[in-house]
Amino acid sequence: MKLKTYVARDPQEALAQVKKELGPEAVILSTQSRRQATSGSRSPAGRRVEVTAAVNQAVALDAFADFQPWSPDPAGSRLASQDLREELEEMKALLKQWLGELGPPPWLAPYRDLTWLFHTLMRTGVNDQIMGRWLEKVRTSLTNGGHESVKKLKEWSLRQLVQEVEVVDPWKRPLKGARRWTFLGSTGVGKTTTVAKLAVQAAFMRKIRVALISLDHVRLGGQDHLAAYARVSGLPMVAAQTRQELVEALEKMVNLDLVLIDTPGRNPCDPALPLELRQLFGELPGLEHHLVVSTTATESNLADAFQGFSEVPLSSCLVTKVDEGRDIVNVFNQLCKRRVAISYLTTGQRVPEDLELASHRLLAELLLKPHDRRGLQR
């Protein structure tokens, strides 16, 4: 498929360009009216017509190879980066719609379950690059006879997809002294409740010595929330505001098995965040940093979170509000892209019940949740 955008004075001129370059088989995907800047151009100021067209060719799919984004009017009210981002999102949506309508590659045709799975994953919103890797992996395995019985093709192929994400059990990592886990994330993702669930599970189910540290002095009553859980469960908790207070608290807890450190919600796009993370945690030994994200966030917000908190090495990602999100695809896309492992998922507000260790099977079921409530048993 060749995809290209043309800018002309009127629709007739644009269509003539399409026909000349792409031929009579070209399909018009979108037509929009744009205002064009006059700087450096002999054309008079005014509106221009932008036409996006595509033609199916026997070449490798490259959606943006020939795409020329519209250059916004510098005098406009929106930033150029915002316009470019909207253009790219529009083209991605068009490409995904085209792929869904085109259907799976011909070699999938004999496999009914795989064809259904392809269409489902496209509707769900799995990133097209991830889809490409998955299709290639499935095709190679089918060619080499590496798959399981035909009756289990769907389960087998879905497992190939979700294995793009690493699943870790933080309890099985080599232990060098006490475990010291920090929990980072944007405001409102559920860090404090998640910390409480982990603390209670560790203390009463794993029977280990646990303590809590709250650094959430930014939000009004932020430390009170965790303190209430600590009182009910009988666990020690220390409130800290500075690096020095954090170091002193950790020194007092050196003989405990697990220290859970709750942090205030931060805007991952804040340019001051990287420096603050380095000043607070930099070179402190034995810390494992865990990013907390919510399934209710948009993919762009998730991308900001992964980028913003990557200043410190992330040991894993904990996914919250699984019961509130429609599916987990946005988180799944970012986990694949950022190569961050997943460790826990929270499935409700109950403490500590609604907290589960992640698994590839659970990821697969959540990925298909809106389309197949019977999961892998379909």
C-alpha positions as CSV (number, residue, x, y, z in Angstrom):
1,M,0.0,0.0,0.0
2,K,1.3,3.4,-1.0
3,L,0.0,6.3,1.0
4,K,0.5,10.0,0.0
5,T,-0.9,13.4,0.8
6,Y,-1.4,16.1,-1.9
7,V,-2.0,19.9,-1.4
8,A,-3.6,21.8,-4.2
9,R,-5.7,24.9,-4.9
10,D,-8.9,23.0,-5.4
11,P,-10.2,19.4,-5.4
12,Q,-9.9,19.1,-9.2
13,E,-6.2,19.9,-9.1
14,A,-5.6,17.5,-6.2
15,L,-7.4,14.7,-7.9
16,A,-5.4,15.3,-11.0
17,Q,-2.2,14.9,-9.0
18,V,-3.5,11.7,-7.4
19,K,-4.4,10.2,-10.8
20,K,-1.0,11.2,-12.3
21,E,1.1,9.7,-9.5
22,L,-0.9,6.8,-8.1
23,G,-3.0,5.9,-11.1
24,P,-6.7,5.4,-11.6
25,E,-6.8,2.6,-8.9
26,A,-6.1,5.1,-6.1
27,V,-8.6,5.4,-3.3
28,I,-9.3,8.8,-1.6
29,L,-9.0,8.4,2.2
30,S,-9.7,11.9,3.3
31,T,-10.2,15.4,1.9
32,Q,-9.6,18.5,4.1
33,S,-9.4,22.2,3.7
34,R,-6.2,23.8,5.1
35,R,-4.9,27.4,5.4
36,Q,-1.5,27.6,3.8
37,A,1.3,30.0,4.8
38,T,2.5,32.4,2.1
39,S,6.2,32.7,3.2
40,G,8.5,31.6,0.5
41,S,5.7,30.7,-1.9
42,R,4.5,32.3,-5.2
43,S,1.0,31.0,-4.6
44,P,-1.5,33.6,-3.3
45,A,-2.6,33.4,0.3
46,G,-5.8,31.5,1.1
47,R,-7.2,28.0,1.6
48,R,-5.7,24.9,0.2
49,V,-7.2,21.4,-0.3
50,E,-5.4,18.5,1.2
51,V,-6.2,15.1,-0.2
52,T,-4.8,11.8,1.3
53,A,-4.9,8.9,-1.2
54,A,-3.7,5.3,-1.2
55,V,-3.0,2.6,-3.7
56,N,-2.4,-1.1,-3.1
57,Q,1.0,-2.1,-4.5
58,A,3.2,-5.2,-4.1
59,V,5.7,-3.4,-1.9
60,A,6.4,-3.5,1.8
61,L,3.9,-1.6,3.9
62,D,5.2,1.8,5.0
63,A,2.4,4.0,6.0
64,F,4.3,7.2,6.3
65,A,7.1,6.8,3.7
66,D,5.6,9.5,1.4
67,F,3.5,11.4,3.9
68,Q,4.2,15.1,4.0
69,P,2.6,16.7,7.1
70,W,0.9,20.0,6.7
71,S,2.9,23.0,7.8
72,P,0.7,25.1,10.1
73,D,0.3,28.9,9.9
74,P,2.9,30.3,12.3
75,A,0.4,33.0,13.2
76,G,-2.2,30.4,14.2
77,S,-3.2,29.9,17.8
78,R,-1.9,26.3,18.1
79,L,1.7,25.1,18.4
80,A,3.2,23.4,15.4
81,S,3.9,20.3,17.4
82,Q,0.3,20.0,18.4
83,D,-0.8,20.1,14.7
84,L,1.8,17.5,13.7
85,R,0.7,15.2,16.5
86,E,-2.9,15.5,15.4
87,E,-1.9,14.8,11.8
88,L,0.0,11.6,12.8
89,E,-2.8,10.4,15.0
90,E,-5.2,10.9,12.1
91,M,-3.0,9.0,9.7
92,K,-2.5,6.2,12.1
93,A,-6.3,5.9,12.5
94,L,-6.7,5.8,8.8
95,L,-4.1,3.1,8.4
96,K,-5.6,1.0,11.1
97,Q,-9.1,1.3,9.5
98,W,-7.6,0.4,6.1
99,L,-5.9,-2.7,7.6
100,G,-9.0,-3.8,9.4
101,E,-11.1,-3.5,6.2
102,L,-8.4,-5.2,4.0
103,G,-8.4,-8.2,6.3
104,P,-5.6,-10.6,7.4
105,P,-2.8,-11.6,5.1
106,P,-3.8,-14.5,2.7
107,W,-1.7,-17.1,4.5
108,L,-4.0,-16.8,7.5
109,A,-7.1,-17.7,5.5
110,P,-7.1,-21.5,6.3
111,Y,-7.1,-20.8,10.0
112,R,-10.5,-19.5,11.1
113,D,-9.5,-18.9,14.8
114,L,-6.4,-16.9,13.7
115,T,-8.5,-14.8,11.3
116,W,-11.0,-14.0,14.1
117,L,-8.1,-13.1,16.4
118,F,-6.5,-10.8,13.8
119,H,-9.7,-8.8,13.3
120,T,-10.2,-8.7,17.1
121,L,-6.7,-7.4,17.9
122,M,-7.1,-4.8,15.1
123,R,-10.4,-3.5,16.6
124,T,-8.9,-3.6,20.1
125,G,-6.1,-1.2,19.0
126,V,-2.9,-3.3,19.3
127,N,-0.1,-1.2,17.9
128,D,0.6,-2.0,14.2
129,Q,4.3,-2.6,14.7
130,I,3.5,-5.2,17.4
131,M,0.9,-6.7,15.1
132,G,3.6,-7.0,12.4
133,R,6.0,-8.8,14.7
134,W,3.3,-11.1,15.9
135,L,2.2,-12.1,12.4
136,E,5.7,-12.8,11.3
137,K,6.3,-15.0,14.4
138,V,3.1,-16.9,13.8
139,R,3.8,-17.4,10.1
140,T,7.3,-18.7,10.9
141,S,6.0,-21.1,13.5
142,L,3.2,-22.4,11.2
143,T,5.7,-22.8,8.3
144,N,8.1,-24.8,10.6
145,G,5.4,-26.8,12.2
146,G,6.2,-25.4,15.6
147,H,2.6,-24.8,16.7
148,E,0.5,-27.0,18.9
149,S,-2.7,-28.8,17.8
150,V,-5.0,-27.0,15.4
151,K,-7.7,-26.9,18.1
152,K,-5.4,-24.8,20.3
153,L,-4.2,-22.4,17.6
154,K,-5.9,-19.4,19.1
155,E,-4.5,-19.9,22.5
156,W,-1.0,-20.7,21.1
157,S,-1.0,-17.7,18.8
158,L,-2.3,-15.3,21.5
159,R,0.5,-16.5,23.8
160,Q,3.0,-15.5,21.1
161,L,1.6,-12.0,21.2
162,V,1.5,-11.5,25.0
163,Q,5.0,-12.8,25.4
164,E,6.1,-9.5,23.9
165,V,5.7,-8.3,27.5
166,E,8.0,-9.6,30.2
167,V,6.1,-10.8,33.3
168,V,8.1,-10.8,36.6
169,D,7.5,-11.8,40.2
170,P,9.4,-9.3,42.3
171,W,9.6,-11.7,45.1
172,K,11.8,-14.1,43.1
173,R,14.5,-11.6,42.3
174,P,17.8,-12.2,44.0
175,L,17.8,-10.7,47.5
176,K,20.6,-8.5,48.7
177,G,19.5,-7.3,52.1
178,A,16.0,-5.9,52.8
179,R,13.7,-5.2,49.9
180,R,13.1,-1.5,49.4
181,W,10.4,-0.7,46.8
182,T,9.4,2.8,45.7
183,F,6.1,3.4,43.9
184,L,6.1,6.2,41.3
185,G,3.3,7.5,39.1
186,S,1.0,10.3,38.1
187,T,-1.7,11.7,40.4
188,G,-4.8,9.5,40.9
189,V,-3.5,6.2,39.6
190,G,-3.9,4.5,42.9
191,K,-0.4,4.3,44.3
192,T,-1.3,4.6,48.0
193,T,-4.0,1.9,47.9
194,T,-1.7,-0.4,45.9
195,V,1.0,0.1,48.5
196,A,-1.5,-0.8,51.3
197,K,-2.5,-4.0,49.4
198,L,1.1,-5.1,49.0
199,A,1.9,-4.3,52.7
200,V,-1.0,-6.3,54.1
201,Q,-0.4,-9.3,51.7
202,A,3.2,-9.3,52.6
203,A,2.7,-9.0,56.4
204,F,-0.3,-11.4,56.8
205,M,0.1,-13.9,53.9
206,R,3.8,-14.1,53.4
207,K,4.5,-13.6,57.1
208,I,7.3,-11.1,56.7
209,R,8.3,-7.9,58.6
210,V,7.0,-4.9,56.7
211,A,7.2,-1.1,57.2
212,L,5.9,1.9,55.3
213,I,7.4,5.2,54.4
214,S,5.2,8.0,52.9
215,L,6.8,10.8,50.9
216,D,3.4,12.2,49.9
217,H,3.6,15.6,51.7
218,V,2.4,17.4,48.5
219,R,-1.2,16.3,48.5
220,L,-3.4,17.5,51.3
221,G,-3.9,14.5,53.6
222,G,-1.8,12.3,51.4
223,Q,0.1,10.8,54.3
224,D,-3.0,10.4,56.4
225,H,-4.4,7.9,53.9
226,L,-1.5,5.5,54.2
227,A,-1.3,6.1,58.0
228,A,-4.9,4.9,58.3
229,Y,-4.0,1.6,56.6
230,A,-0.9,1.3,58.8
231,R,-2.9,1.8,62.0
232,V,-5.5,-0.8,61.0
233,S,-3.0,-3.4,60.0
234,G,-0.6,-2.6,62.9
235,L,2.3,-1.9,60.6
236,P,5.0,0.8,61.4
237,M,4.9,3.9,59.2
238,V,7.2,6.9,58.9
239,A,6.4,10.2,57.1
240,A,9.3,11.8,55.4
241,Q,9.7,14.9,53.2
242,T,13.4,15.2,52.3
243,R,16.1,12.8,51.1
244,Q,17.8,13.1,54.5
245,E,14.6,12.1,56.3
246,L,14.2,9.2,53.9
247,V,17.8,8.0,54.5
248,E,17.3,8.2,58.3
249,A,14.0,6.2,58.0
250,L,15.7,3.5,55.9
251,E,18.5,3.2,58.4
252,K,16.1,2.5,61.2
253,M,14.3,-0.2,59.1
254,V,17.5,-2.0,58.0
255,N,16.5,-5.2,59.9
256,L,13.0,-5.5,58.3
257,D,12.3,-7.7,55.3
258,L,10.3,-5.2,53.2
259,V,10.0,-1.4,53.1
260,L,7.4,0.1,50.8
261,I,7.8,3.8,49.9
262,D,4.8,5.7,48.7
263,T,5.6,8.9,46.7
264,P,3.4,11.8,45.7
265,G,1.6,11.9,42.4
266,R,3.6,13.9,39.9
267,N,3.1,15.4,36.5
268,P,5.4,13.3,34.2
269,C,5.7,16.2,31.8
270,D,7.1,18.5,34.5
271,P,10.6,19.4,33.3
272,A,11.7,19.5,37.0
273,L,10.8,15.9,37.6
274,P,14.0,14.2,36.4
275,L,16.1,16.4,38.7
276,E,13.8,15.9,41.6
277,L,14.0,12.1,41.2
278,R,17.8,12.1,41.0
279,Q,18.0,14.4,44.1
280,L,15.6,12.1,46.1
281,F,16.7,8.7,45.0
282,G,20.0,9.0,43.2
283,E,22.7,6.6,44.4
284,L,20.6,5.3,47.3
285,P,21.5,1.6,47.5
286,G,19.0,-1.2,47.3
287,L,16.0,0.6,45.9
288,E,13.7,-1.0,43.4
289,H,11.5,1.5,41.5
290,H,8.1,0.5,40.4
291,L,5.9,2.5,38.0
292,V,2.1,2.6,38.8
293,V,-0.2,3.2,35.8
294,S,-3.9,3.0,35.3
295,T,-5.9,1.3,32.6
296,T,-8.2,4.3,32.5
297,A,-5.5,6.5,31.1
298,T,-5.1,7.4,27.4
299,E,-2.2,5.9,25.6
300,S,-0.6,9.4,25.2
301,N,-0.8,9.9,28.9
302,L,0.7,6.5,29.5
303,A,3.5,7.3,27.1
304,D,4.2,10.5,29.1
305,A,4.3,8.5,32.4
306,F,6.8,5.9,31.0
307,Q,9.0,8.6,29.6
308,G,8.8,11.0,32.6
309,F,9.6,8.4,35.3
310,S,12.3,6.7,33.3
311,E,14.9,8.9,34.9
312,V,15.2,6.1,37.5
313,P,15.6,2.4,36.4
314,L,12.2,0.9,36.5
315,S,12.1,-2.7,38.0
316,S,8.5,-3.3,37.0
317,C,5.1,-1.7,36.2
318,L,2.0,-2.2,38.3
319,V,-1.3,-1.8,36.5
320,T,-4.3,-0.4,38.5
321,K,-8.0,-0.1,38.0
322,V,-8.3,-3.1,35.7
323,D,-11.9,-3.4,36.8
324,E,-12.6,0.1,35.6
325,G,-10.8,0.1,32.2
326,R,-12.5,-1.2,29.1
327,D,-9.4,-3.2,28.2
328,I,-5.6,-3.2,28.8
329,V,-4.5,-2.5,25.3
330,N,-3.0,1.0,25.9
331,V,-0.9,-0.3,28.7
332,F,0.0,-3.4,26.7
333,N,1.3,-1.2,23.8
334,Q,3.4,0.9,26.1
335,L,4.9,-2.1,27.9
336,C,5.9,-3.6,24.6
337,K,7.4,-0.3,23.4
338,R,9.2,0.7,26.5
339,R,10.4,-2.9,27.4
340,V,9.3,-2.6,31.0
341,A,8.2,-5.7,32.8
342,I,4.8,-6.0,34.5
343,S,4.5,-7.5,38.0
344,Y,1.0,-6.8,39.6
345,L,-2.5,-5.8,38.6
346,T,-5.2,-4.4,40.8
347,T,-8.8,-5.5,40.1
348,G,-10.8,-3.5,42.7
349,Q,-10.7,-1.4,45.9
350,R,-10.6,-4.2,48.4
351,V,-7.5,-4.4,50.6
352,P,-5.7,-6.7,50.2
353,E,-7.8,-9.0,48.0
354,D,-7.9,-7.1,44.8
355,L,-4.3,-7.5,43.9
356,E,-3.0,-10.2,41.6
357,L,0.5,-11.2,40.3
358,A,0.6,-10.7,36.6
359,S,0.7,-13.6,34.2
360,H,0.7,-14.0,30.4
361,R,-2.6,-15.8,30.6
362,L,-4.2,-12.9,32.6
363,L,-2.8,-10.4,30.1
364,A,-4.3,-12.3,27.2
365,E,-7.7,-12.5,28.8
366,L,-7.7,-8.7,29.6
367,L,-6.5,-7.9,26.1
368,L,-9.6,-9.6,24.7
369,K,-12.0,-8.6,27.5
370,P,-14.3,-6.3,25.4
371,H,-14.6,-8.8,22.6
372,D,-14.6,-12.3,24.2
373,R,-15.7,-12.6,27.8
374,R,-14.9,-16.3,27.7
375,G,-11.3,-15.5,27.0
376,L,-9.1,-18.3,25.8
377,Q,-11.9,-20.9,26.1
378,R,-13.7,-19.6,23.0
